[in-house]
């Protein structure tokens, strides 16, 4: 059986008055609270620990994230004299929002918040490469216990990865130099989102790592498409996350500041062998739903 849901997430343009390692402005009223439980603790929605069980007659969740209406300002970020412009260029692409020609929105993370049983996560390593002076992919999702592998493909350039727990958290996960040809590997041991920045003068570099206790998550591709297969039949809370894309500059601080992430929940029912299509639309007019 097929079900189709259409959601709209309207995003207000506002100015964030933050700097690196300073908490961002308060999220809009009703925005969810971010939590990061440690392994063995309840899942990201505060439910029971995840149980691995065989899945029979699993269904599929899929959809597309698209942009509607006027596009926000997405000006390139300046590299500056201390940012290795000979290698990185004089500007770098806007990192916080990527839209395809047809309006697809990349790098939206979608997951089941309250699922407590199902297939075992695949704990294969996930690689984020520092290429063209950017973290690529910009957003990744991995299961808890898997290795995050940071590589550097920019010849002659020393990069650095400083990972912080939380969207703009204070607590450091790791801070490591990443020479070309020498990967840095760290095990993902805490469920939740972490923020990647560079402390080696490349202030525009930013990325996110989402860690889950289960395999029921996806990141939208370059045209906004995503899919979550083999979902045990049942009713769940489907969660959408996209980083904030409103930028502000704070004089005297290195890294640009960004608005809070936009997040929305929707109830979905997955029938045996069924397919649920859950599309999401982003706009600039203001939060709704």
Protein Blocks (a to p, Z undefined) as FASTA:
>chain_A
ZZddddddddddddddbdehiacddddehiacdddddehiacfkopacddddddehiacd
ddddddedjddddddcdebjmlopmlnojbdcdfkbccdfkopaehiacddfkbcbdcdd
dfbdcddddeehiacdfbdcddehiacddddfbghiacdddddehjkbcbdfbdcdddeh
iacddddfbgcddddddfehpambccdddddfbfbdcdddfkopacdehiaedddddddd
dddfbdcddehiabdcddddddddddddddehiacdddddddfkbpeZZ
